[in-house]
Amino acid sequence: MIQEQLRKKLERQFKKYPDCVFPEDVSKMLHLGINTVYHMLKGNLISCYLVTNKYHVAKQDVIDFVLASGYTECISPTDQRKEIQKYCAKPRTASEISSILGISNQYCRKVLLAPMCREKMLESYVSSGNDRYKGVVLYQCKKQKSERGSKK
């Protein structure tokens, strides 16, 4: 879909929202949790203004984020996390993960990988081996502890 067509589609979709929205509205617009939206605002993924300790976001900035991140052309963040877990059985870079999901590298790192590491779904580390990944941050699923059989 051409950028301009996609922009018009998003403007129609978000028509019911005022020109200036709050994090709760952004959460509804993007179908994301409120904490994820706050992380995105604090991380400057979406332009915003802090007025009297309250975030104000221009509706156009939400649309710009959607267009820039490729967010609409991919699966939901929950499904993306599941895909990441499948794909990260072996160590992977953020660039590899973002390209397989078809999303921007910044969106992948800040909205998906960082929270997954905080929630201990993934582990990240800097590779020190002599392979092509030397000095690169790699992400891998945490290994599940195998259950031991009961003794008889």
DSSP file (Angstrom, degrees, kcal/mol; ACC not computed):
  #  RESIDUE AA STRUCTURE BP1 BP2  ACC     N-H-->O    O-->H-N    N-H-->O    O-->H-N    TCO  KAPPA ALPHA  PHI   PSI    X-CA   Y-CA   Z-CA
    1    1 A M              0   0    0      0, 0.0     2,-0.1     0, 0.0     0, 0.0   0.000 360.0 360.0 360.0 135.4    0.0    0.0    0.0
    2    2 A I     >  -     0   0    0      1,-0.1     4,-2.6     4,-0.0     3,-0.3  -0.394 360.0-117.9 -69.7 144.5    1.4    3.4   -0.9
    3    3 A Q  H  > S+     0   0    0      1,-0.2     4,-2.7     2,-0.2     5,-0.2   0.874 113.4  50.8 -50.4 -45.1    2.3    5.7    2.0
    4    4 A E  H  > S+     0   0    0      2,-0.2     4,-2.1     1,-0.2    -1,-0.2   0.884 111.0  47.8 -66.0 -38.2   -0.3    8.4    1.1
    5    5 A Q  H  > S+     0   0    0     -3,-0.3     4,-2.2     2,-0.2    -1,-0.2   0.911 113.0  48.9 -66.0 -41.8   -3.1    5.8    0.8
    6    6 A L  H  X S+     0   0    0     -4,-2.6     4,-2.5     2,-0.2    -2,-0.2   0.895 108.9  53.1 -65.1 -39.6   -2.1    4.3    4.1
    7    7 A R  H  X S+     0   0    0     -4,-2.7     4,-2.5    -5,-0.2    -1,-0.2   0.926 110.1  47.6 -60.6 -44.7   -2.0    7.8    5.7
    8    8 A K  H  X S+     0   0    0     -4,-2.1     4,-2.1     2,-0.2    -1,-0.2   0.891 110.7  52.0 -64.2 -39.4   -5.6    8.5    4.5
    9    9 A K  H  X S+     0   0    0     -4,-2.2     4,-2.3     1,-0.2    -1,-0.2   0.925 111.5  46.7 -62.3 -44.3   -6.8    5.1    5.8
   10   10 A L  H  X S+     0   0    0     -4,-2.5     4,-2.5     2,-0.2    -2,-0.2   0.884 109.2  54.3 -66.3 -38.6   -5.3    5.9    9.2
   11   11 A E  H  < S+     0   0    0     -4,-2.5    -1,-0.2     1,-0.2    -2,-0.2   0.890 111.3  45.5 -63.3 -37.5   -6.8    9.4    9.3
   12   12 A R  H >< S+     0   0    0     -4,-2.1     3,-1.1     1,-0.2     4,-0.3   0.909 112.9  51.0 -67.9 -41.3  -10.2    7.9    8.7
   13   13 A Q  H 3< S+     0   0    0     -4,-2.3     3,-0.4     1,-0.3    -2,-0.2   0.867 117.1  38.9 -64.7 -36.9   -9.6    5.2   11.3
   14   14 A F  T >< S+     0   0    0     -4,-2.5     3,-1.7     1,-0.2    -1,-0.3   0.205  82.1 112.9 -98.0  15.0   -8.6    7.7   13.9
   15   15 A K  T <   +     0   0    0     -3,-1.1    -1,-0.2     1,-0.3    -2,-0.1   0.816  69.7  60.4 -58.4 -34.1  -11.2   10.3   12.9
   16   16 A K  T 3  S+     0   0    0     -3,-0.4    -1,-0.3    -4,-0.3    -2,-0.1   0.652  91.3  84.8 -72.3 -13.3  -13.1   10.0   16.2
   17   17 A Y  S <  S-     0   0    0     -3,-1.7     4,-0.1     1,-0.1    -3,-0.0  -0.638  84.8-113.0 -89.2 146.8  -10.0   11.1   18.2
   18   18 A P        -     0   0    0      0, 0.0    41,-0.1     0, 0.0    -1,-0.1  -0.186  32.9-102.2 -68.9 170.3   -9.2   14.8   18.8
   19   19 A D  S    S+     0   0    0      1,-0.2    40,-3.3    39,-0.1     2,-0.5   0.793 114.2  47.1 -65.7 -28.3   -6.1   16.4   17.3
   20   20 A C  E    S-A   58   0A   0     38,-0.2     2,-0.2    39,-0.1    38,-0.2  -0.971  78.7-179.1-116.7 121.2   -4.4   16.2   20.6
   21   21 A V  E     -A   57   0A   0     36,-3.6    36,-3.0    -2,-0.5    -2,-0.0  -0.721  19.4-130.8-118.7 167.3   -4.6   12.8   22.5
   22   22 A F    >>  -     0   0    0     -2,-0.2     4,-2.2    34,-0.2     3,-0.9  -0.657  39.0 -93.5-110.8 168.0   -3.4   11.4   25.7
   23   23 A P  H 3> S+     0   0    0      0, 0.0     4,-2.4     0, 0.0     5,-0.1   0.827 124.5  57.4 -53.2 -34.8   -1.5    8.1   26.4
   24   24 A E  H 3> S+     0   0    0      2,-0.2     4,-1.6     1,-0.2     5,-0.1   0.899 108.5  46.7 -63.4 -39.1   -4.8    6.3   27.1
   25   25 A D  H <> S+     0   0    0     -3,-0.9     4,-2.9     2,-0.2    -1,-0.2   0.907 110.4  52.0 -67.8 -42.3   -6.1    7.3   23.7
   26   26 A V  H  X S+     0   0    0     -4,-2.2     4,-2.5     1,-0.2     6,-0.2   0.898 106.7  55.4 -60.3 -39.9   -2.8    6.2   22.0
   27   27 A S  H  X>S+     0   0    0     -4,-2.4     5,-1.9    -5,-0.2     4,-0.8   0.915 111.9  42.1 -58.1 -44.9   -3.2    2.9   23.8
   28   28 A K  H  <5S+     0   0    0     -4,-1.6    -2,-0.2     3,-0.2     3,-0.2   0.890 113.1  53.4 -69.3 -40.1   -6.6    2.4   22.3
   29   29 A M  H  <5S+     0   0    0     -4,-2.9    -2,-0.2     1,-0.2    -1,-0.2   0.893 120.4  31.1 -63.4 -40.2   -5.5    3.6   18.9
   30   30 A L  H  <5S-     0   0    0     -4,-2.5    -1,-0.2    -5,-0.2    -2,-0.2   0.446 104.0-123.1 -99.9  -1.6   -2.6    1.2   18.6
   31   31 A H  T  <5 +     0   0    0     -4,-0.8     2,-0.3     1,-0.2    -3,-0.2   0.933  67.0 133.8  57.2  48.1   -4.1   -1.6   20.6
   32   32 A L      < -     0   0    0     -5,-1.9    -1,-0.2    -6,-0.2    -2,-0.1  -0.860  62.3 -95.0-123.0 158.9   -1.2   -1.6   23.0
   33   33 A G     >  -     0   0    0     -2,-0.3     4,-2.0     1,-0.1     5,-0.1  -0.368  34.5-116.9 -69.3 153.9   -1.0   -1.7   26.8
   34   34 A I  H  > S+     0   0    0      1,-0.2     4,-2.3     2,-0.2     5,-0.2   0.860 114.4  54.2 -63.2 -37.0   -0.7    1.6   28.6
   35   35 A N  H  > S+     0   0    0      2,-0.2     4,-2.2     1,-0.2    -1,-0.2   0.890 107.1  51.3 -65.3 -38.2    2.7    0.7   30.0
   36   36 A T  H  > S+     0   0    0      2,-0.2     4,-2.2     1,-0.2    -1,-0.2   0.910 109.1  51.1 -62.6 -41.9    4.0    0.0   26.5
   37   37 A V  H  X S+     0   0    0     -4,-2.0     4,-2.4     1,-0.2    -2,-0.2   0.920 109.0  50.2 -62.8 -43.7    2.7    3.4   25.4
   38   38 A Y  H  X S+     0   0    0     -4,-2.3     4,-2.9     1,-0.2     5,-0.2   0.898 109.9  51.0 -62.4 -39.3    4.5    5.2   28.3
   39   39 A H  H  X S+     0   0    0     -4,-2.2     4,-2.1     1,-0.2    -1,-0.2   0.901 110.7  49.5 -62.2 -40.0    7.7    3.4   27.4
   40   40 A M  H  <>S+     0   0    0     -4,-2.2     5,-2.6     2,-0.2     6,-1.0   0.891 113.0  46.1 -66.3 -39.7    7.3    4.5   23.8
   41   41 A L  H ><5S+     0   0    0     -4,-2.4     3,-1.2     3,-0.2    -2,-0.2   0.921 114.5  46.4 -69.7 -44.0    6.7    8.1   24.8
   42   42 A K  H 3<5S+     0   0    0     -4,-2.9    -2,-0.2     1,-0.3    -1,-0.2   0.839 112.3  51.8 -66.6 -32.1    9.6    8.2   27.3
   43   43 A G  T 3<5S-     0   0    0     -4,-2.1    -1,-0.3    -5,-0.2    -2,-0.2   0.357 112.9-120.4 -85.4   6.0   11.8    6.6   24.6
   44   44 A N  T < 5S+     0   0    0     -3,-1.2    -3,-0.2     2,-0.2     3,-0.1   0.764  73.6 132.0  60.3  28.6   10.8    9.2   22.1
   45   45 A L  S   <S+     0   0    0     -5,-2.6     2,-0.5     1,-0.2    -4,-0.2   0.833  78.3  34.6 -73.2 -32.6    9.4    6.7   19.7
   46   46 A I  S    S-     0   0    0     -6,-1.0    -1,-0.2    -9,-0.1    -2,-0.2  -0.989  97.1-117.8-120.9 128.5    6.3    8.9   19.4
   47   47 A S        +     0   0    0     -2,-0.5    11,-0.3    14,-0.2     2,-0.3  -0.385  47.7 158.1 -64.0 139.0    6.8   12.7   19.6
   48   48 A C        -     0   0    0      9,-0.1     2,-0.4    -7,-0.1     9,-0.2  -0.962  35.7-127.5-154.6 169.3    5.0   14.2   22.5
   49   49 A Y  E     -B   56   0B   0      7,-2.7     7,-2.9    -2,-0.3     2,-0.8  -0.976  15.2-140.9-124.1 138.5    4.8   17.2   24.8
   50   50 A L  E     +B   55   0B   0     -2,-0.4     2,-0.5     5,-0.2     5,-0.2  -0.883  27.7 173.9-101.1 109.7    4.9   17.1   28.6
   51   51 A V  E >   -B   54   0B   0      3,-2.7     3,-1.1    -2,-0.8    -2,-0.1  -0.974  70.0 -17.9-121.9 121.9    2.5   19.7   29.9
   52   52 A T  T 3  S-     0   0    0     -2,-0.5    -1,-0.2     1,-0.3     3,-0.1   0.915 127.1 -54.4  46.4  51.8    1.8   19.9   33.7
   53   53 A N  T 3  S+     0   0    0      1,-0.2     2,-0.4    -3,-0.1    -1,-0.3   0.732 118.1 109.2  59.6  26.6    3.2   16.4   34.1
   54   54 A K  E <   -B   51   0B   0     -3,-1.1    -3,-2.7   -32,-0.0     2,-0.3  -0.999  69.4-122.2-133.7 132.6    0.8   14.9   31.5
   55   55 A Y  E     -B   50   0B   0     -2,-0.4     2,-0.4    -5,-0.2    -5,-0.2  -0.555  23.7-167.6 -75.5 133.3    1.8   13.6   28.1
   56   56 A H  E     -B   49   0B   0     -7,-2.9    -7,-2.7    -2,-0.3     2,-0.4  -0.989   5.6-170.6-120.3 129.5    0.1   15.3   25.1
   57   57 A V  E     -A   21   0A   0    -36,-3.0   -36,-3.6    -2,-0.4     2,-0.3  -0.977  21.4-128.7-126.1 129.9    0.4   13.6   21.7
   58   58 A A  E >>  -A   20   0A   0     -2,-0.4     4,-1.4   -11,-0.3     3,-0.9  -0.583  19.7-131.4 -72.9 135.9   -0.6   15.1   18.3
   59   59 A K  H 3> S+     0   0    0    -40,-3.3     4,-2.0    -2,-0.3     3,-0.2   0.865 108.9  58.3 -56.0 -36.9   -2.8   12.6   16.4
   60   60 A Q  H 3> S+     0   0    0    -41,-0.4     4,-2.6     1,-0.2    -1,-0.3   0.825 100.7  56.3 -63.5 -31.7   -0.5   13.2   13.4
   61   61 A D  H <> S+     0   0    0     -3,-0.9     4,-2.2     2,-0.2    -1,-0.2   0.856 105.9  50.5 -69.4 -33.8    2.5   12.1   15.4
   62   62 A V  H  X S+     0   0    0     -4,-1.4     4,-2.3    -3,-0.2    -2,-0.2   0.925 112.1  47.2 -65.6 -44.1    0.7    8.8   16.1
   63   63 A I  H  X S+     0   0    0     -4,-2.0     4,-2.4     1,-0.2    -2,-0.2   0.910 110.9  51.8 -63.6 -42.1    0.0    8.4   12.4
   64   64 A D  H  X S+     0   0    0     -4,-2.6     4,-2.7     1,-0.2    -1,-0.2   0.899 109.0  51.0 -61.0 -40.9    3.6    9.3   11.6
   65   65 A F  H  X S+     0   0    0     -4,-2.2     4,-2.4     2,-0.2     6,-0.3   0.934 109.9  49.4 -61.4 -45.6    4.8    6.6   14.1
   66   66 A V  H  X>S+     0   0    0     -4,-2.3     4,-1.0     1,-0.2     5,-1.0   0.920 114.7  44.4 -60.5 -44.2    2.6    4.0   12.5
   67   67 A L  H  <5S+     0   0    0     -4,-2.4    -1,-0.2     1,-0.2    -2,-0.2   0.894 115.5  47.3 -67.8 -40.6    3.9    4.9    9.0
   68   68 A A  H  <5S+     0   0    0     -4,-2.7    -2,-0.2     1,-0.2    -1,-0.2   0.832 114.3  45.6 -71.7 -32.7    7.5    5.0   10.0
   69   69 A S  H  <5S-     0   0    0     -4,-2.4    35,-1.5    -5,-0.2    -1,-0.2   0.647  99.3-126.7 -88.7 -14.2    7.5    1.8   12.0
   70   70 A G  T ><5 +     0   0    0     -4,-1.0     3,-1.0    -5,-0.2     4,-0.2   0.705  60.1 147.9  74.3  17.2    5.7   -0.4    9.5
   71   71 A Y  G > < +     0   0    0     -5,-1.0     3,-1.0    -6,-0.3    -4,-0.1   0.832  62.2  52.0 -57.5 -39.0    3.4   -1.2   12.4
   72   72 A T  G 3  S+     0   0    0     -6,-0.6    -1,-0.3     1,-0.2    -5,-0.1   0.733 103.1  58.1 -75.4 -20.8    0.3   -1.7   10.4
   73   73 A E  G <  S+     0   0    0     -3,-1.0    -1,-0.2    29,-0.1     2,-0.2   0.306 102.6  61.7 -93.5  10.9    1.8   -4.1    7.9
   74   74 A C  S <  S-     0   0    0     -3,-1.0    28,-0.1    -4,-0.2    27,-0.0  -0.672  91.0 -80.6-127.0-178.7    2.8   -6.6   10.5
   75   75 A I        -     0   0    0     26,-0.2    -1,-0.1    -2,-0.2    -2,-0.1  -0.252  60.9 -76.3 -78.8 169.9    1.1   -8.8   13.1
   76   76 A S     >  -     0   0    0      1,-0.1     4,-2.6     4,-0.0     5,-0.2  -0.223  43.9-108.5 -65.0 157.3    0.1   -7.7   16.6
   77   77 A P  H  > S+     0   0    0      0, 0.0     4,-2.1     0, 0.0     5,-0.1   0.845 120.0  54.3 -56.4 -35.3    2.7   -7.1   19.3
   78   78 A T  H  > S+     0   0    0      2,-0.2     4,-1.6     1,-0.2     5,-0.1   0.934 111.7  43.4 -64.5 -45.2    1.5  -10.2   21.1
   79   79 A D  H  > S+     0   0    0      1,-0.2     4,-2.2     2,-0.2    -1,-0.2   0.849 110.2  57.2 -68.3 -33.1    1.9  -12.3   18.0
   80   80 A Q  H  X S+     0   0    0     -4,-2.6     4,-2.6     1,-0.2    -1,-0.2   0.906 104.2  52.6 -62.7 -40.6    5.3  -10.7   17.3
   81   81 A R  H  X S+     0   0    0     -4,-2.1     4,-2.3     1,-0.2    -1,-0.2   0.906 108.5  50.1 -61.4 -41.1    6.5  -11.7   20.7
   82   82 A K  H  X S+     0   0    0     -4,-1.6     4,-1.9     2,-0.2    -1,-0.2   0.908 110.8  49.5 -63.3 -41.2    5.5  -15.3   20.0
   83   83 A E  H  X S+     0   0    0     -4,-2.2     4,-2.7     1,-0.2    -2,-0.2   0.900 109.5  52.1 -63.3 -41.0    7.4  -15.2   16.7
   84   84 A I  H  X S+     0   0    0     -4,-2.6     4,-2.2     1,-0.2    -2,-0.2   0.916 107.5  52.1 -61.9 -43.0   10.4  -13.8   18.4
   85   85 A Q  H  < S+     0   0    0     -4,-2.3    -1,-0.2     1,-0.2    -2,-0.2   0.897 113.1  44.5 -62.1 -39.8   10.4  -16.6   20.9
   86   86 A K  H >< S+     0   0    0     -4,-1.9     3,-0.9     1,-0.2    -2,-0.2   0.925 116.7  45.7 -66.8 -44.1   10.3  -19.2   18.1
   87   87 A Y  H >< S+     0   0    0     -4,-2.7     3,-0.7     1,-0.2    -2,-0.2   0.757 104.6  62.7 -73.4 -26.0   12.9  -17.4   16.1
   88   88 A C  T 3<  +     0   0    0     -4,-2.2    53,-2.6     1,-0.2    -1,-0.2   0.001  59.9 111.1 -95.9  29.6   15.3  -16.9   19.0
   89   89 A A  T <  S+     0   0    0     -3,-0.9    -1,-0.2    51,-0.2    -2,-0.1   0.877  89.2  39.6 -63.9 -34.7   16.0  -20.5   19.8
   90   90 A K  S <  S-     0   0    0     -3,-0.7    51,-0.1     1,-0.1    49,-0.1  -0.795 116.6 -82.5-105.3 155.4   19.5  -19.6   18.5
   91   91 A P        -     0   0    0      0, 0.0     2,-0.3     0, 0.0    49,-0.2  -0.331  55.5-179.6 -59.4 135.8   21.1  -16.2   19.3
   92   92 A R  B     -C  139   0C   0     47,-2.2    47,-3.1    -4,-0.1     2,-0.2  -0.962  24.3-122.7-136.4 152.0   19.9  -13.5   16.9
   93   93 A T     >  -     0   0    0     -2,-0.3     4,-2.2    45,-0.2     5,-0.2  -0.520  30.3-112.4 -87.3 162.8   20.6   -9.8   16.5
   94   94 A A  H  > S+     0   0    0     43,-0.5     4,-2.8     1,-0.2     5,-0.2   0.865 118.8  55.7 -61.6 -36.1   17.9   -7.1   16.7
   95   95 A S  H  > S+     0   0    0      2,-0.2     4,-2.2     1,-0.2    -1,-0.2   0.912 107.7  47.5 -64.0 -42.4   18.5   -6.4   13.0
   96   96 A E  H  > S+     0   0    0      2,-0.2     4,-2.0     1,-0.2    -2,-0.2   0.924 114.1  47.2 -63.3 -44.1   17.8  -10.1   12.1
   97   97 A I  H  X S+     0   0    0     -4,-2.2     4,-1.8     1,-0.2    -2,-0.2   0.926 112.8  48.2 -65.0 -45.2   14.7  -10.2   14.2
   98   98 A S  H  X>S+     0   0    0     -4,-2.8     5,-2.2     1,-0.2     4,-1.2   0.878 111.8  49.9 -65.5 -36.2   13.3   -6.9   12.8
   99   99 A S  H  <5S+     0   0    0     -4,-2.2    -1,-0.2    -5,-0.2    -2,-0.2   0.881 109.6  50.3 -71.4 -35.3   13.9   -8.0    9.2
  100  100 A I  H  <5S+     0   0    0     -4,-2.0    -1,-0.2     1,-0.2    -2,-0.2   0.851 116.2  42.4 -69.5 -32.3   12.2  -11.3    9.7
  101  101 A L  H  <5S-     0   0    0     -4,-1.8   -26,-0.2    -5,-0.2    -1,-0.2   0.624 109.0-125.9 -86.8 -13.9    9.2   -9.6   11.3
  102  102 A G  T  <5 +     0   0    0     -4,-1.2     2,-0.3     1,-0.3    -3,-0.2   0.871  67.9 119.9  72.6  37.4    9.2   -6.8    8.7
  103  103 A I  S   <S-     0   0    0     -5,-2.2    -1,-0.3    -6,-0.1   -33,-0.2  -0.785  70.6 -80.5-126.5 170.3    9.3   -4.0   11.2
  104  104 A S     >  -     0   0    0    -35,-1.5     4,-2.3    -2,-0.3     5,-0.1  -0.386  33.8-125.8 -72.3 151.6   11.7   -1.1   12.0
  105  105 A N  H  > S+     0   0    0      2,-0.2     4,-2.6     1,-0.2     5,-0.2   0.892 109.7  51.4 -63.5 -41.5   14.8   -1.9   14.0
  106  106 A Q  H  > S+     0   0    0      2,-0.2     4,-2.7     1,-0.2     5,-0.4   0.926 110.7  47.2 -64.4 -45.6   14.0    0.8   16.6
  107  107 A Y  H  >>S+     0   0    0      1,-0.2     4,-2.3     2,-0.2     5,-0.9   0.919 112.9  51.2 -60.1 -43.5   10.5   -0.4   17.1
  108  108 A C  I  X>S+     0   0    0     -4,-2.3     5,-3.0     3,-0.2     4,-1.0   0.938 115.2  40.6 -59.8 -49.3   11.8   -4.0   17.5
  109  109 A R  I  <>S+     0   0    0     -4,-2.6     5,-2.5     3,-0.2    -2,-0.2   0.937 124.4  33.7 -68.0 -47.4   14.4   -3.1   20.1
  110  110 A K  I  <5S+     0   0    0     -4,-2.7    -3,-0.2    -5,-0.2    -2,-0.2   0.848 127.7  31.8 -83.2 -34.6   12.4   -0.6   22.2
  111  111 A V  I  <5S+     0   0    0     -4,-2.3    -3,-0.2    -5,-0.4    -2,-0.1   0.791 133.8  17.4 -96.4 -30.0    8.9   -2.0   22.0
  112  112 A L  I  X<S+     0   0    0     -4,-1.0     4,-1.7    -5,-0.9    -3,-0.2   0.853 125.1  38.2-107.7 -58.0    9.4   -5.7   21.8
  113  113 A L  I  ><S+     0   0    0     -5,-3.0     4,-2.2     2,-0.2     5,-0.2   0.926 113.4  51.3 -69.2 -46.8   12.9   -6.9   22.8
  114  114 A A  H  ><S+     0   0    0     -5,-2.5     4,-2.4    -6,-0.3    -1,-0.2   0.936 113.6  44.1 -59.6 -48.6   13.6   -4.6   25.7
  115  115 A P  H  > S+     0   0    0      0, 0.0     4,-2.3     0, 0.0    -1,-0.2   0.889 111.9  54.1 -63.4 -35.6   10.3   -5.4   27.5
  116  116 A M  H  <>S+     0   0    0     -4,-1.7     5,-2.8     2,-0.2     6,-1.3   0.869 109.8  47.6 -65.7 -34.7   10.8   -9.1   26.8
  117  117 A C  H ><5S+     0   0    0     -4,-2.2     3,-1.3     4,-0.2    -1,-0.2   0.907 111.2  50.5 -69.9 -42.1   14.3   -8.9   28.4
  118  118 A R  H 3<5S+     0   0    0     -4,-2.4    -2,-0.2     1,-0.3    -1,-0.2   0.876 110.8  49.3 -61.6 -36.3   12.9   -7.1   31.4
  119  119 A E  T 3<5S-     0   0    0     -4,-2.3    -1,-0.3    -5,-0.2    -2,-0.2   0.382 115.7-119.7 -84.6   4.9   10.2   -9.8   31.7
  120  120 A K  T < 5S+     0   0    0     -3,-1.3    -3,-0.2     2,-0.2    -2,-0.1   0.757  81.6 120.8  63.0  28.2   12.9  -12.4   31.5
  121  121 A M  S   <S+     0   0    0     -5,-2.8    21,-1.5    -6,-0.2     2,-0.3   0.772  80.8  25.1 -84.0 -31.2   11.4  -14.0   28.4
  122  122 A L  E    S-D  141   0C   0     -6,-1.3     2,-0.4    19,-0.2    19,-0.2  -0.888  71.9-144.0-126.2 157.8   14.6  -13.3   26.5
  123  123 A E  E     -D  140   0C   0     17,-3.0    17,-2.2    -2,-0.3     2,-0.4  -0.975  14.2-159.8-120.1 143.7   18.2  -12.9   27.6
  124  124 A S  E     +D  139   0C   0     -2,-0.4     2,-0.3    15,-0.2    15,-0.2  -0.932  17.6 159.3-121.6 146.3   20.5  -10.4   25.9
  125  125 A Y  E     -D  138   0C   0     13,-1.9    13,-3.3    -2,-0.4     2,-0.6  -0.983  42.1-105.0-157.8 159.3   24.3  -10.4   25.9
  126  126 A V  E     -D  137   0C   0     -2,-0.3    11,-0.2    11,-0.2     2,-0.2  -0.812  41.3-121.8 -91.9 125.7   27.3   -9.1   24.0
  127  127 A S        +     0   0    0      9,-2.6     8,-3.2    -2,-0.6     9,-0.1  -0.442  30.6 177.4 -69.1 134.1   28.9  -11.8   22.0
  128  128 A S        +     0   0    0      6,-0.2    -1,-0.1    -2,-0.2     6,-0.1   0.329  44.2 110.9-116.7   3.8   32.6  -12.3   22.8
  129  129 A G  S    S-     0   0    0      1,-0.1     6,-0.1     4,-0.1    -2,-0.0  -0.080  80.3-108.8 -72.4 177.1   33.3  -15.2   20.4
  130  130 A N  S    S+     0   0    0      4,-0.1    -1,-0.1     3,-0.1     2,-0.1   0.071  84.4 105.0 -94.6  23.5   35.4  -15.1   17.3
  131  131 A D  S >  S-     0   0    0      1,-0.0     3,-1.5     0, 0.0    -4,-0.0  -0.201  94.8 -82.4 -93.0-171.7   32.4  -15.4   15.0
  132  132 A R  T 3  S+     0   0    0      1,-0.3    -1,-0.0    -2,-0.1    -2,-0.0   0.630 124.5  62.4 -68.5 -12.5   30.8  -12.7   12.9
  133  133 A Y  T >   +     0   0    0      3,-0.1     3,-2.6     2,-0.0    -6,-0.4   0.309  68.7 145.6 -94.9   9.1   28.8  -11.5   15.9
  134  134 A K  T <  S+     0   0    0     -3,-1.5    -6,-0.2     1,-0.3     3,-0.1  -0.244  77.4   5.2 -55.3 124.2   31.8  -10.4   18.0
  135  135 A G  T 3  S+     0   0    0     -8,-3.2     2,-0.3     1,-0.3    -1,-0.3   0.531 103.7 122.7  81.5   8.0   30.9   -7.3   20.0
  136  136 A V    <   -     0   0    0     -3,-2.6    -9,-2.6    -9,-0.1     2,-0.4  -0.797  68.1-113.1-104.8 143.9   27.2   -7.4   18.9
  137  137 A V  E     - D   0 126C   0     -2,-0.3   -43,-0.5   -11,-0.2     2,-0.3  -0.623  37.7-166.0 -74.8 127.0   24.2   -7.6   21.3
  138  138 A L  E     - D   0 125C   0    -13,-3.3   -13,-1.9    -2,-0.4     2,-0.4  -0.865   9.2-150.5-114.9 149.7   22.5  -11.0   20.8
  139  139 A Y  E     +CD  92 124C   0    -47,-3.1   -47,-2.2    -2,-0.3     2,-0.3  -0.956  19.9 168.6-119.8 138.1   19.0  -12.0   22.0
  140  140 A Q  E     - D   0 123C   0    -17,-2.2   -17,-3.0    -2,-0.4   -51,-0.2  -0.997  38.2-101.6-148.4 146.3   18.1  -15.6   22.8
  141  141 A C  E     - D   0 122C   0    -53,-2.6   -19,-0.2    -2,-0.3     2,-0.2  -0.383  46.3-104.0 -64.6 142.8   15.1  -17.3   24.5
  142  142 A K        -     0   0    0    -21,-1.5     2,-0.3   -22,-0.1    -1,-0.1  -0.472  38.6-113.7 -65.5 136.5   15.7  -18.3   28.1
  143  143 A K        -     0   0    0     -2,-0.2     2,-0.3    -3,-0.1    -1,-0.1  -0.571  28.0-124.8 -75.1 131.8   16.3  -22.0   28.3
  144  144 A Q        -     0   0    0     -2,-0.3     2,-0.4     1,-0.1    -1,-0.1  -0.562  24.9-114.3 -75.8 137.9   13.5  -23.7   30.2
  145  145 A K        -     0   0    0     -2,-0.3     2,-0.2     1,-0.1    -1,-0.1  -0.581  34.5-121.1 -71.7 128.3   14.7  -25.8   33.2
  146  146 A S        -     0   0    0     -2,-0.4     2,-0.4     1,-0.1    -1,-0.1  -0.477  23.0-118.7 -74.1 141.2   14.0  -29.4   32.4
  147  147 A E        -     0   0    0     -2,-0.2     2,-0.3     1,-0.0    -1,-0.1  -0.630  25.0-133.3 -80.8 133.3   11.8  -31.2   34.9
  148  148 A R        -     0   0    0     -2,-0.4     3,-0.1     1,-0.1     2,-0.0  -0.663  22.6-112.8 -87.4 140.8   13.4  -34.1   36.6
  149  149 A G        -     0   0    0     -2,-0.3     2,-0.2     1,-0.1    -1,-0.1  -0.354  36.2-102.7 -68.8 151.9   11.4  -37.3   36.8
  150  150 A S        -     0   0    0      1,-0.1     2,-0.2    -2,-0.0    -1,-0.1  -0.516  34.9-117.3 -77.4 142.7   10.3  -38.4   40.2
  151  151 A K              0   0    0     -2,-0.2    -1,-0.1     1,-0.1    -3,-0.0  -0.552 360.0 360.0 -79.8 142.5   12.3  -41.2   41.9
  152  152 A K              0   0    0     -2,-0.2    -1,-0.1     0, 0.0    -2,-0.0   0.429 360.0 360.0-102.9 360.0   10.5  -44.4   42.6
